[in-house]
Amino acid sequence: MSGLIGYEVVPLNRRGLDEATCEKWKYGVGMYEGRPVQVANYFDNTGSPVAQKLRFQDKTFMWLGDASKAGLYGSHLWRDSGKMVTITEGEVDALSVSQVFNLKWPVVSIPNGAKSASKIIAKNLDWLESFETVVLCFDQDQQGREAAIASAQQLSPGKVKIVTSLPEKDANECLMSGRVKELIDAVYGAKSFRPDGVVPGEEVWDLIINTERKKSIPYPWPGLNDKLYGMRGGELVTLTAGTGIGKSSVARELALYLLEFNQRVGYIALEESIQKTAEHLMALWMGVPLPQWDAQGITEERKKEAFDKTAGSGNLVLYDHWGSIDPANLLNRVRYMARAMECKYIFLDHLSIVVSALEAGDERRMIDNTMTRLRSLVEETNTHLVLVSHLRRPDRGHSHEEGGVTSLSHLRGSHAIAQLSDSVIGCERDQQDEGTSRLLTLRVLKNRFAGETGIATTLEYNKDSGRLHEWITPEVIDIPGVG
């Protein structure tokens, strides 16, 4: 890669690092503008160099190359998955731990110090979650301890151990002072991270008055808002209906509404491409249904304007995947959107397809486990998750496609969907009635926040604009003398 400097691999005796270690890690020395520097080389997953971090004698640093591509330092050296990976706070500390473990066990470092640790770990969740244990060996100062705790909370419960008993400030100081055995013992003896869930009642006051937790955005349709009192963080809302009723249309309307509120939105649509998702949102913004673009002569300039207001606004994050997905991978994607991409509102369309193609296992149990983990993740990240779910066919009466009334008992796959959702909204429409097929009724089936259930509102589909608007029935006007 252009812009990088040449370097020579030599043992760093003052740091206690031998040549074999420096060679494996491609950590060397060089010259930059006449000044001697240590060079930490960063590589992508294919082993190609992408950046260099230079360390000057006055302990200042600078980057060459594309620092945005610099992930966990040294991650390219190790295979995916394994029993344990150790993360240090600096490159030299990573080399030190690697050396005392004879260069055999996975070790990596965060690239930009303790303050960036939590975010870089969130961006590398897939790789880190593939290990049974993640050991955080950060500096033994206040900043390092705080960074370790914040980083531990990005990963699955029970996976993280934190080193708290280094005899020196960091791993390299242990190596230089000859305290190798104590360093090894500290890593192997790291304590499992378990957040303390026992809270004295008097400390809950801060949570009660925390305005950030109370914030909600009202629904775009007053009738629905009157029952649910807005969309809040830390809640899981399930949107359900029969096939072709319009639940995905409702989800897209809500997503566009939130984008217009300048909210960060994650959208996972497992039955359509990211291009199609973007085009649907653009169509809603323009008020021109996607199938009518050619007939109405929508220009490239108009499309670009709509794109810039929706998918290209900087507030939409999409997931490029079609079809079923392993639930564990799904959880990682949702966590990544919430943590690393800072999405406060996430849409998942739809739950049934998540496990539809898995060959082994009980589908109901898989959905139970997925719902439990989604519910925990929503609470952990204070995210508002809108989950689209299918209904099973009712035993009697009209089908949902013919206007049948929705019920919690009709949710397909698992009772956990109803139990773990904060709210459940049923969408009802008679596709076969020419007079009313454009009308979509929203029925609140569960409402943990306010308790009130029942019909909330009816939305009318405008075929010319492709939009859903709250339908107001014409008032009957009594005219004196007219019977």
VEXGU-323328 format. One record per atom (N, C-alpha, C): residue in one letter; x negated, z, y negated. Coordinates in steps of 0.2 Angstrom, whole numbers, plus 5000, padded with zeros to 4 digits. Layout:
AXZY...
END
This chain:
M499650005006M500050005000M499650004994S499749964989S499349964983S499450024979G498950034975G498950094971G498650154974L498450154980L498150214983L497450204983I497050264983I496350264983I496050274990G495350254990G495050264996G494850334997Y494650355003Y494450425005Y494050425011E493750485011E493250495017E493450555021V493550555027V493750615031V493050655033V493050715030V492450755032V492750825033P492350865036P492650935037P492650975030L493151015029L493151055023L492951125025N492351135025N492051205027N492251255023R492351245017R492551305012R493251325014R493651285017R494351295019R494351315026G493851315030G493851325037G494151275041L494151215039L494451155042L493951115045D493951095052D493451055055D493650985054E493150935056E493250865056E493850845060A493950865066A494450845070A495150855067T495250915064T495850925061T495950875055C495450865051C495550825045C495650755047E495350735053E495450665055E496150655058K496450695062K497150695064K497650685058W497550725053W497950725048W497850675042K497250645043K497050595038K496950625031Y496650685031Y496550725025Y495850715023G495750685017G495050675015G494850695008V494250665006V494050674999V493950604996G493950604990G493850534986G493750554979M493750494975M493650504968M494150464964Y494450494959Y494950474955Y494750474948E494650414945E494450414938E493850454936G493350454941G492750494940G492750564942R493350584945R493350654946R493450664954P493150714957P493250724965P493950754966V494250724971V494850754973V494950754981Q495350804983Q495550804990Q496250764990V496250724996V496750674997V497250695003A497850705002A498350715007A498750655008N498650615013N499050555014N499650565017Y500150535014Y500850535017Y501050465020F501350465026F501550405030F502250405031D502550345032D503250345034D503350355042N503950345045N503950355052N503650305056T503450245053T503050195057T502350205056G502050255053G501350265052G501050225046S501450195042S501250155036S501150205030P500650205026P500550245021P501050235015V501350285012V501750275007V501550305000A501150365001A500950394995A500350444996Q500050464991Q499450514992Q499550564987K499450624989K499450684984K498750704983L498550704977L497850714975L497750794973R497250824975R497150894973R496550894969F496550914963F495950914959F495550984959Q494950994957Q494551054958Q494951114954D495251094948D495651144945D496351164948K496451144954K497051154958K497651124955T497551074951T498151034948T498250974953F498850944953F499050894958F499350834954M499250774958M499650714955M499750674961W500250624960W500450584966W500250514964L500050474969L499950404969L500450374974G500650304973G501050274977G501850294976D502250294981D502950304980D503150374982A503050424978A503150494980A503850504982S504350464980S505050474983S505150464990K504650424993K504650415000K504250475004A503950515001A503550565004A504050625007G504150625014G504550675017G504150735019L504250765024L503850825027L503150795028Y502650825025Y501950805027Y501850815034G501550765037G501350765044G501950755049S502550735047S503050735052S502950665056H502550615054H502450555058H502050575064L501650625064L501150645069L501550665075W502150685075W502450725080W503150685083R503250685089R503850655092R504450695089D505050655090D505650685088D505850735094S506050795092S506350845096S505750885100G505950945102G505450985105G505651055105K505251105107K505351175107K505351205100M504751185097M504651225090M504251185085V504451185079V504051155074V503951205068T503351215066T503251255060T503151225054I503451255048I503451225042I503051265037T502551245034T502151285029T502351255022E502051295017E502151285010E501751235007G501151215010G500651175007G500351135013E499951075011E499651035016E499051065019V498651105015V498051135018V498351195023D498851225022D499151275026D499351245033A499651185032A499851145038A499251135043L498751105040L498151095044L497851155047S497951215043S497651275046S498051295052V498751295052V499151315057V499051265063S498951205062S498851155067S498251165070Q497751185067Q497051195070Q497051255074V497351305072V497351365077V497751355083F498251305083F498551285089F498251225092N497651215091N497251155094N497551095093L497951085088L498251015086L498750995091K499051035094K499551015100K500251025098W500351075093W501051095092W501251065085P501951045085P502151015078P502151065072V501751035067V501751075061V501851025055V502251045050V502351005044V502251045038S502251015032S502251055026S502751015021I503051055017I503451035011I502951005006P503250945003P502750914999P502650944992N503150974989N503050994982N503151074981G502951114985G502951184984G503651214985A503651284984A504251324987A504851304983K504851284977K505451274973K505851214976S505551164979S505851104982S505951114990A505751174993A505851175000A506551165002S507051194999S507751195002S507951125002K507851084997K508051014996K507750975001I507050975002I506750935006I506950945013I507051005015I507351025022I508050995023A508450995018A509150975018A509050895020K508550865017K508550795017K508250775024N507950815028N507650805034N507950845040L508650855039L509050895044L509050865051D509150795051D509150765058D508550785062W507950775059W507350785063W507250855064L507350895060L507250975061L507750995066E508350975065E508851005070E508750985077S508350935078S508150905085S507650955089F507351005085F506951055088F507351115090E507151155095E507551215097E507451275092T506851275089T506651325084T506251295078V506451315072V506051305066V505751365063V505151365063V504751425060V504551415053L504751455049L504551445042L503951495040C503351465039C502751505038C502551485030F502951515026F502851505019F502351565016D502151555010D501751605007D502051675007Q501651725007Q501951795008Q502051825001D502251784996D502451814990D503151804988Q503451834983Q504151834981Q504451764981Q504051714978Q504351644978Q504351614985G503851634989G503851604996G504451635000R504551704999R505051735003R505751705001E505851694995E506551674992E506651604995A506051564995A506151494997A506251485005A506051535008A506151535016A506851555017I507151595014I507851615015I508351565013A508151525007A508551475005A508551415010S507951405012S507851345017S508151365024A508151425026A508451445032A509151425032Q509451435027Q510251425026Q510451355027Q509951305026Q510151235027Q510251215034L509951255039L509951235046L510451275050S510551255056S511051285060S510851365061P511451405062P511351475063P510951485070G510451535070G510051545076G509451505077K509351455073K508851405074K508151425071V508251465065V507651475061V507351545062K506651545062K506251605062K505851605056I505751665053I505351665047I504751715048V504151685046V503551725047V503551775041T503451845043T503451895037T502851945038S502451925043S501851975044S501151945044L501051895039L500451865038L499951915035P499351925038P498951975035P498651955028E498651895027E498451865020E499051835017K498851805011K499451775007K499751715010D499251675013D499551615017D499151595023A499251545026A498951525033A498251505032N498051475027N497351455026N496951515024E497151565020E496751625019E496651665025C497151665030C497051695036C496451655040L496451595040L495951555044L495251565040M495251565034M494551575030M494351645032S494751695032S494551765033S494451785041G494451735045G494351745052G494951785056R495551785053R496051825056R496551775060V496251735064V496551685068V497051705072K496851765076K497351785081K497951815078E497851855072E498451875068E498851825066L498551765064L498951715062L499451685067I499151675073I499451655079I500051705081D499851765081D500351815082D500951815077A500751805071A501351805066A501751745067V501551685069V501951635070V502351645076Y502051665082Y502451675088Y502951735087G502751785083G503151845082G503651835076A503751775073A504251765068A504851795070K505251825065K505851855066K506451805065S506951805069S507551755069S507851775062F508051725058F508451735052F509151745054R509451795052R510151815053R510351845046P510751805042P511051825036P511451885037D511451935033D511851995034D512551985032G512951995036G513651975035G514052045033V513752095034V514052165032V514052175025V514552175021V514552185014V514952245011P514752285008P515152345005P515652315001G516252345001G516852314997G516752314990E516352364987E516252354980E515852294977E515452264982E515152204980E515552144980V516152144982V516552084982V516852074975W516752114971W517052104964W516752044961D516052034962D515751974959D516051914962L516251914968L516551854971L517251834968I517551894967I518251884964I518251854958I517851874953I517851844946I517351784945N517051764951N516651704950N517051644949T517051614943T517451564941T517251504944E516651494947E516451434950E516951424957R517051484960R517351484966R518151474965K518351484959K519051484958K519251414955K518751374953K518951304951K519251264956S519751224953S520151174957S520351114953I520351064956I520651004953I521350984955P521750974951P522450964953P522550904956Y523050894961Y523150834964Y523450784959P523450724961P523650674956P524450664956W524750694961W525450694961W525750764960P526150774955P526350844953P526750874959G527150834962G527550874968G527150904973L526550874975L526050894980L525650954976N525550944970N525151004967N525551064966D526251054965D526651114964D526651164971K526551134976K526451174983K525751194984L525251154983L524551164985L524151194980Y524351184974Y523951214968Y523251194967G523151124969G522551094968G522051094974M521551054973M520951054978M520451094976R520251144981R519751194980R519151184984G518551204982G517951214987G518151264992G517751244998G517851295004G518451285008E518851235007E519451225010E519451155014L519751155020L519851095024L520551075025V520651015022V521350995022V521450935027T521950935031T522050885036T522650845034L522550775034L523050725032L523250695038T523850695040T524050665047T524650625046A524750575051A525250525051A525250485057G525750445058G525750395064G525350335062T525250295067T524850235066T525150185060G524750165055G524950125050G525450145045I525450215045I525950245040I525650245033G525050255032G524650255025G524250315024K524050345029K523650405028K522950385025S522650335027S522050305024S522150285017S522750255015S522850245008S522850305004V523150355006V523250415003V522550445002A522150445007A521450465006A521050435001R521150365001R520750324996R520950334989E521650344988E521950364981E521650434979L521550474983L521250544981L520550534980A520150494984A519450484982A519350454975L519750404974L519650364967L519850414962Y520350454963Y520550504958Y520050554956L519650574961L519150624961L518550584957L518350524959L517850484955L518050484948E518650474946E518850464939E518750534936F518750584940F518650654937F517950664937N517450614938N516750624938N516550674943Q516850674949Q516650714954Q516250684959R515750714963R515350684968R515750684974V515850624977V516250614983V515850584989G515950614995G515650585001G516250555005Y516150495007Y516650465011Y516350435018I516650465023I516450435030I517050405033A517050335033A517650305036A517350265043L517550295048L517350275055L517650205057E518150185054E518450125057E518450065052E517950065047E517850015043E517150015040S516849955038S516149955035S516149985028I515550005026I515450035019I515649985014Q515549915016Q515749865011Q516549865010K516849875016K517649875015K517849935011T517549995013T517750055009T517650045002A517050015000A516950004993A517449954990E517649904993E518049854991E518749884990H518949924995H519649954994H519649994987L519150034986L519150074980L519150034974M518749974974M518749934968M519449904967A519749884973A520449854972A520949904969L520949974971L521350024968L521250024961W520550024959W520350034952W520649974947M520649914950M520849854947M521549844947G521949884952G522649874952G522749804955V522349774959V522449714963V522249724970P522749714975P522649724982P522049674984L521649704989L521049664991L521349594994P521849584997P522049515000P522249464994Q522349494988Q522549454982Q521949434978W521349454979W520849434975W520749364973D520749324979D520649254978D521249224974A521849234976A522449204973A522449224966Q522249284964Q522249304957Q521649284953G521149254956G520549234953G520149284950I520049334954I519649394952I518949374951T518649374945T517949354944T517449404946E516849374947E516249414949E516149474943E516249454937E516149504932E516649564932R517249544934R517849594935R517649634941K517449604946K517249644952K516649694951K516149664947K515649714945K515849774941E516349754936E516549814932E516949864937A517349844941A517649884946A517149924950F516649884952F516149924957F515749974953D515549964946D515250014942D515650074941K516350064941K516750124940K516850164947T516750134952T516950164959T516250174963A516150124967A515550134972A514950144969G514850104963G514250104959G514150154954S514650204954S514650244948S514150304948G513750304954G513250364955G513550424958N514250424959N514550484962N514850474969L514750414972L515050404978L514450394983V514550434989V514050424994V514450405001L514150355004L514550325010L514050335016Y514350335022Y514050335028Y514150275032D513550235033D513550165036D513550175044H514150185046H514250185054H514950165056W515050135061W515650115064W515850145071G516350175072G516550195078G516450265080S516450285086S516350355088S515650375086I515550445085I514950475084I514850545087D514250555089D514150625092D514350675087P514750725089P514950775084P514350815081A513850825084A513250855081A512950815076N512950745077N512650705072N513150705066L513750705067L514250705062L514150765057L514150825061L514050885057L513350875052N512850845055N512250845051N512350795045R512750745046R512950695040R513350735035V513850775037V514250805032V513850855029R513450895032R512950945029R512450915024Y512250855026Y511750815022Y512150795015M512750765016M513150745010M513250805005A513450865008A513550925005A512950955001R512450965005R511850995003R511350954999A511150895002A510650854999A510950814994M511550784995M511850734990M512350774985E512450834986E512850874982E513550854981C513850824987C514550804987C514950864987K515450874982K515850934983K516550914986Y516650854987Y517250824990Y517050774995I517250785002I517050745007I517650725011F517750655012F518250625016F518050605023L518350625028L518150605035L518850565038D518750505039D519350465042D519050425048H519150445054H519650505056H519350545062L519650595063L519450645068L519450615075S519950585077S520050565084S519450515086I519250475082I518750425084I518050455085V517950515082V517350555083V517150555090V517650575094V517450585101V517750535106S518050485103S518450435107S518050395113A517350385111A516950345116A516450385120L516550455119L516050495123L516250495130E515850485135E516050475142E516150535146A515750595144A515850655148A516150705143G516450755147G516750815143G517450805142D517750865140D518450875139D518550855131E518950805130E519150785123E519350845119R519850885122R520150935118R519650995116R519251005121R518651055119R518151035114M518050965115M517550935110M517850935103I518550925102I518850935096I518851005093D519051045098D518951125096D518351135093N517751115096N517151135094N516951105087T517151045087T517051005081T517451035075M518051055076M518451085071M518151155069T517951195074T517651255072T517051245068R516551205069R515951195066R516151155059L516651115058L516751085052L517051145047R517451185050R517751235046R517151285043S516751305048S516151345046S515751315040L515651245041L515251205036L515551205030V516251195030V516551195023V516451255020E516551315023E516451375020E515751395018E515251365022E514551375020E514351345014T514651275013T514351235008T514851235002N515451275002N515951274997N516151204995T516251165001T516451095000T517251085002H517551044998H518251025000H518250965004L518450975011L518450925016L519150895017V519250835016V519950805018V519850765025L520150785030L520050765037L520750725039V520650665040V521150625043V521250625050S521850645053S521950655060S522550615062H522550595068H523150555071H523650605074L524250585075L524850615078L524950595085R525150635090R525350605096R526150585096R526350555100R527050525100R527550585101P528050595097P528550655099P528950645105D529150695108D529450695115D530150665114R530450675108R531150655107R531250635100G531850595098G531950575091G531550515089H531550495083H531250435080H530450445081S530150395082S529450395082S529150395074H528550415074H528250425067H528250355063E528250305067E528250235064E528950215061E529450255064E530150245062E530450295057G529950335054G530150385049G530250455052G530050465059G530150525062G529750585058V530050645058V529750705054V529150725057T528650735054T527950765056T528050835057S527650865062S527550935064S526850955066L526751015065L526051035067L525951025075S526551035078S526451025086S526350955088H526350905083H526250835085H525550815084L525150865081L524450845080L524050835086R523750775086R523450745093R522750775094G522650805100G522050825103G521850895104S522050935099S521951005099S522351045094H522551105097H522851155092H522351185087A521751175088A521251195083A521351165076I521551095076I521651065070I522151095065A522651125068A523151155064A522951225062Q522551265067Q522351335066Q521851335061L521351285061L520751295057L520851265050S521351225049S521451185043S521751235038D521551235031D521851275026D522551245024S522551175024S523251145023S523251085028V523851065029V524051005033V524550975030I524450905028I524950865025I525150805029G525850805031G526050755035G526350695031C526150635033C526450575029C526950545033E527550525030E528150505034E528350435030R528450385035R528750325032R529050285038D529650255036D529950215041D529750135040Q529250115044Q529050045043Q529549995044Q530050005048Q530549955049Q531149945045D531249995040D531749995035D531549955029E531849895028E531649855023E531749885016G532349925016G532449955009G532050015007T531750055012T531350115010T530650105013S530450055016S529750055019S529150065014R529350055008R528850055003R528750135001L529150175003L529150245001L528850285006L528350335004L527950375009L528050445007T528350485011T528450555010T527950595012L527750645008L527150695009L527550765011R527450785017R527650845019R527150895020V527150955017V526651005018V526851045024L526451045030L526551075036L526251145036K525651155033K525351215032K525051225026N525051285023N524851305016N524551375016R523951375018R523651445019R523551475012F523451435006F523351465000F523951494997A524551454997A525151484993A525751494998G525651465004G526251485009G526851435009E526951405004E527551365003E527451295007T527951275011T527851215015T528551175014G528551115017G529151075016G528951015012I529450965011I529350905007I529050925000A528550884999A528150904992A528350844987T528350784990T528450724985T528550664989T528750614986T528850544989T528450494985L527950454988L527550404984L527850334985E527850294980E528050234981E527450184981Y527450134986Y526950084986Y527150024982N526650004977N526749954973N526349894976K526749844979K526349784982K525949744977D526149744971D525849704966D525149734964S525149804963S524549834961S524149864967G524449874973G524149914979G524149984978R524450014973R524350084971R524950124974L524850194975L525350234976L525550284970H526150284968H526350324963H526950364965E526950424961E527550474963E528150434961W528650434966W529250404966W529850454963I530150434957I530650474954I531350434955T531750474958T532450444960T532850434953P533150374952P533550364946P534050424945E534150444939E534650494938E535350464938V535850494940V536550474940V536850494933I537050454929I537250464922I538050464922D538350524920D539050524920D539350494913I539750444913I539950414907I540750434907P540950474901P541650494901P542050434901G542650444905G543150394906G543050344912V542450354915V542250304920V542250344927G542650324931G542750364938G542150344943
END
